């Protein structure tokens, strides 16, 4: 019998790739988003679409009806208690398994929401798989692409710290694997790219692939906050980004694992592959209208 998989944040950074990867498997995909019209445009072939909002529990019942598995993520605007309550609700109505998008080191850091959500999930009877991802390389487009387009620079306050960037497409494929294959119950996987790069090295990769000079600005935290706020990013999101880059600056974001390779049977995508595949978004004509995740459904950028 075909499983029905609910995908929350389906139009977000990772969710869209979870939907695509599940489309290649024997699964009925239920796309959950605050704006079903947007989902219909993005996923015209999706079997099911449903309006869903973590802050509106009245939307949970229809989303969870007859669901076997769930890809669960926490949008930056969602309260961790709500996400935990949703996981408990999924358990009560008979959902069997959940793949939760977490972050590297969540099990060791009680201060971050992912730690609390993981704990809440383990208190249910759900078969869970925690996808503890490193920093998404897609953030270099979705959050920082404008700096590359308009200023030919990578503008993040990360010092000379290295980061093991992971491609959201790989994370989406991993989610599809653990939701549709056996052997992943009550497991946690640390998902990284194939190598850790400093942002100076990232800028060099961009320059090589795009065939123009891209520099790494390494701004102060104040300058970074001022620029993102001037572009309309919310203060909580900007604070989260500052925390992520502080982690990199302190040398705590460079751990590399082979979990993606083991789960997918191939090496993870590297930064050069990402830049080549997304090159159109970094060209001179890409200053406006880039395909960006909305603030409400953008996957929380991962932090080790």
Secondary structure by P-SEA (a helix, b strand, c coil): cbbbbbbcccccccaaaaaaaaaacccccccccccaaaaaaacccccbbbbbbccccccccccccccccccccccccccaaaaaaaaaaaaaacccbbbbbcccccccccccaaaaaaaaaaacccbbbbbcccccccccccccccccccccccccccccbbbbbbbaaaaaaaaaaaacccccccccccccccccccaaaaaaaaaaaacbbbbbccccaaaaaaaaaaacccaaaaaaaaaaaaaaaacccccccaaaaaaaccccccaaaaaaaacccccccccccccccccccccccccc
